[in-house]
Each structure stands twice: as C-alpha cells, then as structure tokens.
Amino acid sequence: MSNTHRHATYHFAASMAALAFAALLTFLQVEPAHASREISPKRECSICHVMWLTAFTRKDATTLIPYDPKPVVATGKQDVVSTERMCFSCHDGFVRDSRFVWKKRQHFHPVGVKPSKKIKIPTMDGKTVFPLNEEGKIYCGTCHSAHGIDWSEKYSPLFLRVKNVNSSLCLACHVDRATGTKEGNHPMFRNIERIGKVPTELKEAGSKFGGKRRNKVICQSCHRIH
C-alpha cells in the first residue's frame, strides 16, 4: 500500500469516528450541571441524621447500640445530631476552623455553660433564635445549624443559624459589647488603616475585618470563635 493510499485511509477512518461520536452526542440526553451546594438528602443529611438511612428502617435487623435521640453528653442533654461528638466527628482538626479546638483545647467560645445575665438571646416570632440545650446550657447547636443559611448564600458561612456579616451573629447576644468607648468597650467598625497596618500577630491568628473593603474592626478582628 502506497503512502498516499495509507494517508487517505487514515483520514477516512478518522472522519468516520468523528461522525460516530457526533451522532452519539446527538442521541445522548445531557443533564444540566448542578450547583455544588445543592443539597442531597441521601448524601448530606444522612451524615448527621444517621437514622434516616434505609438500613435503620429495616424490620429484620436491630442496631448493636440502642438509639437515643437525646443523649446526655458533657455539655448536657441535647439532640443527638448536634452533640459535640457528632460535630467533632468531622471537625477533628483536619478542617481548618477546628484546628485550635485540638491544640491545647483553645476553643474560645464556651460550651456546656449557662449564659450570664448580660447575654440577651434574641427571639423571633416567639421562638429563641439561638436555642440552649435541655439544661439551659450553650452547645454547638446554639449558634450552628444545617438549616439556618440558604445554600445559595455566598457572603456568610453555612451551618450558622443567622448570617454573621460584620460579626452580626456575635452582637445579637453580646449587645453590651457594641456600645463603644463611652461605656468602656473597644471601638467597633473603625477603619483599621487609620492607625496603621494590621499587626502580624493578628493576621497569623486568623484575624478578620468587616466592611466592603475588609478594613473595619469587628468582633472577630481580635476574638476567634473556634
């Protein structure tokens, strides 16, 4: 076979392959792309709501450990899906926001304690925005919930009961801390650039600032929640 004939045969085969591929795409039903935050009950929900899995509804099987919907743990009695052991099963130090929890237990916001009289927990439609556990103590579920923030929200972390833009979540309860220097508190929402650059120590500790330009002093500029 001459080179010319071999070359023509190759191009013919390539053309037929391209046509076959195009025909295949025509008959294939391409589904639209899904958002990365689109919730899937069989995937995301069952990570915490283990009892929602089909295996737990079987009549021909029993669990090795009895299911307790409200166990008593270190922080008190609360729903099983919002206990510390449930949260820490993922936030075990590998997730960035939980690394300080396991480094000499540097978890700054207290859990397992009752709020002081200075704390004013807001209500909405007659319901407490930040619920306490069965013993009236703060626990992970007080501030965190998988159902608080819409999955399309881009400016506030998921798994919070309310948005935390410019430390608004913190100030919802700690209203006495937003009164400014007149009452002996640190000034809030001041431009940090007016007094110079952000100290290196604050940056390394995960300091955050508010405002559109991320240069306003907020609670998280000095206080780390986790």
C-alpha positions as CSV (number, residue, x, y, z in Angstrom):
1,M,0.0,0.0,0.0
2,S,1.4,3.4,-1.0
3,N,1.9,6.2,1.4
4,T,-0.8,8.2,-0.4
5,H,-3.4,5.4,-0.1
6,R,-2.5,4.8,3.5
7,H,-2.9,8.5,4.3
8,A,-6.3,8.6,2.6
9,T,-7.4,5.5,4.5
10,Y,-6.4,7.1,7.8
11,H,-8.3,10.3,7.1
12,F,-11.4,8.3,6.1
13,A,-11.3,6.3,9.4
14,A,-10.8,9.5,11.4
15,S,-13.7,11.2,9.7
16,M,-16.0,8.2,10.3
17,A,-15.0,8.1,14.0
18,A,-15.8,11.9,14.3
19,L,-19.2,11.3,12.7
20,A,-20.0,8.4,15.0
21,F,-19.1,10.5,18.1
22,A,-21.2,13.4,16.9
23,A,-24.1,11.1,16.4
24,L,-23.7,9.6,19.8
25,L,-23.8,13.1,21.4
26,T,-27.0,13.9,19.4
27,F,-28.8,10.9,21.0
28,L,-27.4,11.3,24.5
29,Q,-29.5,13.3,26.9
30,V,-27.2,15.7,28.6
31,E,-28.4,16.8,32.1
32,P,-27.8,20.3,33.3
33,A,-24.9,20.9,35.7
34,H,-25.9,21.0,39.4
35,A,-24.7,23.6,41.9
36,S,-22.0,22.3,44.2
37,R,-24.2,23.4,47.2
38,E,-27.4,21.7,46.0
39,I,-28.5,19.6,48.9
40,S,-29.0,15.9,48.6
41,P,-30.9,14.2,51.5
42,K,-29.3,10.8,50.8
43,R,-25.8,12.4,51.0
44,E,-25.5,15.5,53.2
45,C,-28.5,15.0,55.6
46,S,-27.7,11.4,56.5
47,I,-24.1,12.3,57.6
48,C,-25.7,13.7,60.8
49,H,-29.2,12.2,60.6
50,V,-27.8,8.6,60.6
51,M,-31.2,7.2,61.5
52,W,-32.6,8.4,58.2
53,L,-30.7,5.8,56.3
54,T,-32.7,2.9,54.9
55,A,-30.7,0.4,56.8
56,F,-32.1,1.7,60.1
57,T,-35.7,1.2,58.9
58,R,-35.3,-2.5,58.3
59,K,-37.7,-4.7,60.3
60,D,-35.4,-7.7,60.1
61,A,-32.4,-6.1,61.8
62,T,-31.6,-4.4,65.1
63,T,-28.9,-1.9,66.0
64,L,-26.0,-3.0,68.1
65,I,-26.3,0.2,70.2
66,P,-29.7,1.4,71.2
67,Y,-30.6,4.7,69.6
68,D,-31.0,7.6,71.9
69,P,-32.5,10.8,70.2
70,K,-31.4,13.0,73.1
71,P,-28.3,11.6,74.9
72,V,-26.7,13.2,77.9
73,V,-23.2,14.3,76.9
74,A,-20.5,16.6,78.5
75,T,-22.4,19.7,77.6
76,G,-25.7,18.4,78.8
77,K,-28.8,16.7,77.3
78,Q,-29.5,17.6,73.6
79,D,-30.4,16.3,70.2
80,V,-28.1,13.5,69.0
81,V,-27.4,15.3,65.7
82,S,-26.0,18.4,67.5
83,T,-23.8,16.9,70.2
84,E,-20.1,17.7,70.4
85,R,-19.2,14.1,69.4
86,M,-21.3,14.5,66.2
87,C,-19.7,17.8,65.3
88,F,-16.2,16.7,66.1
89,S,-16.5,13.5,64.0
90,C,-15.8,15.9,61.1
91,H,-14.2,18.8,62.9
92,D,-11.4,16.7,64.2
93,G,-8.6,19.1,63.5
94,F,-8.3,18.3,59.8
95,V,-10.9,21.0,59.0
96,R,-9.3,24.4,59.2
97,D,-11.9,26.0,61.5
98,S,-11.4,23.3,64.1
99,R,-7.7,23.1,64.4
100,F,-7.4,25.2,67.5
101,V,-10.0,23.1,69.3
102,W,-7.5,20.3,69.4
103,K,-4.4,22.5,70.1
104,K,-4.4,22.7,73.9
105,R,-8.2,23.0,73.7
106,Q,-8.2,26.6,72.5
107,H,-11.9,26.7,71.9
108,F,-12.7,30.3,72.7
109,H,-16.5,30.3,72.9
110,P,-17.7,28.4,75.9
111,V,-20.0,25.4,75.6
112,G,-21.6,23.5,78.4
113,V,-22.3,26.6,80.5
114,K,-25.4,28.7,81.1
115,P,-25.4,32.2,79.7
116,S,-24.7,35.1,82.1
117,K,-27.3,37.7,82.8
118,K,-25.5,40.1,80.4
119,I,-26.4,37.9,77.5
120,K,-29.6,38.8,75.7
121,I,-30.7,35.9,73.4
122,P,-33.0,37.4,70.8
123,T,-36.3,35.9,69.8
124,M,-38.2,35.9,66.5
125,D,-41.9,35.0,66.1
126,G,-41.9,33.9,69.7
127,K,-39.1,31.5,69.2
128,T,-35.5,31.7,70.5
129,V,-33.1,32.4,67.7
130,F,-30.2,30.7,69.5
131,P,-31.6,27.7,71.5
132,L,-30.0,26.2,74.5
133,N,-30.0,22.5,75.3
134,E,-32.3,20.7,77.7
135,E,-30.4,22.0,80.7
136,G,-30.3,25.6,79.5
137,K,-26.6,25.5,78.5
138,I,-24.8,26.7,75.4
139,Y,-23.8,23.9,73.0
140,C,-22.7,23.6,69.3
141,G,-26.3,23.8,68.1
142,T,-26.8,27.2,69.8
143,C,-25.1,29.0,67.0
144,H,-24.8,26.3,64.4
145,S,-27.5,24.6,62.3
146,A,-27.5,23.0,58.9
147,H,-30.8,24.7,58.2
148,G,-30.1,28.3,59.1
149,I,-28.4,29.8,56.0
150,D,-29.6,29.2,52.4
151,W,-27.2,27.2,50.3
152,S,-27.0,30.0,47.7
153,E,-25.6,32.4,50.3
154,K,-22.1,33.4,49.4
155,Y,-21.2,36.1,52.0
156,S,-21.8,34.2,55.2
157,P,-20.7,30.7,56.2
158,L,-23.1,27.8,56.0
159,F,-24.2,26.0,59.1
160,L,-25.0,29.1,61.1
161,R,-28.4,30.0,62.5
162,V,-28.2,33.6,61.1
163,K,-25.8,35.5,58.9
164,N,-22.6,36.6,60.5
165,V,-21.8,39.6,58.4
166,N,-19.6,42.1,60.3
167,S,-20.0,40.0,63.5
168,S,-23.8,40.4,63.5
169,L,-24.2,36.9,65.0
170,C,-21.9,37.8,67.9
171,L,-23.6,41.1,68.6
172,A,-27.0,39.6,68.5
173,C,-26.4,38.2,72.0
174,H,-23.4,40.3,73.1
175,V,-25.3,43.6,72.7
176,D,-23.4,45.2,75.7
177,R,-20.1,44.9,73.7
178,A,-21.2,47.2,70.8
179,T,-21.6,50.3,72.9
180,G,-18.1,51.7,72.1
181,T,-15.6,53.6,74.1
182,K,-18.3,55.7,76.0
183,E,-19.1,52.6,78.1
184,G,-15.6,51.2,78.2
185,N,-15.8,48.9,75.2
186,H,-13.4,48.6,72.3
187,P,-14.4,50.9,69.3
188,M,-16.3,49.0,66.6
189,F,-16.4,49.4,62.8
190,R,-13.5,51.8,62.8
191,N,-11.1,51.8,59.9
192,I,-8.0,49.9,60.9
193,E,-6.0,51.6,58.2
194,R,-6.1,54.9,60.0
195,I,-3.9,53.5,62.8
196,G,-1.6,51.6,60.6
197,K,-1.2,48.1,59.2
198,V,-2.8,45.1,60.9
199,P,-0.3,43.6,63.4
200,T,1.3,40.4,62.1
201,E,0.3,38.6,65.3
202,L,-3.4,39.2,64.5
203,K,-3.0,38.1,60.9
204,E,-1.3,34.8,61.9
205,A,-4.1,34.2,64.5
206,G,-6.8,34.4,61.8
207,S,-7.9,38.0,62.4
208,K,-10.9,39.1,60.3
209,F,-12.2,42.5,59.4
210,G,-15.6,43.7,58.1
211,G,-16.9,46.3,55.6
212,K,-16.8,46.2,51.9
213,R,-13.0,46.7,51.9
214,R,-12.5,44.4,54.8
215,N,-10.8,47.1,56.9
216,K,-13.4,47.7,59.6
217,V,-12.8,46.5,63.2
218,I,-15.3,43.8,64.2
219,C,-15.5,41.3,67.0
220,Q,-13.5,38.7,65.0
221,S,-10.7,41.1,64.5
222,C,-9.5,40.2,68.0
223,H,-11.7,37.3,69.1
224,R,-11.6,33.9,67.4
225,I,-14.7,31.9,67.9
226,H,-13.1,28.5,67.4
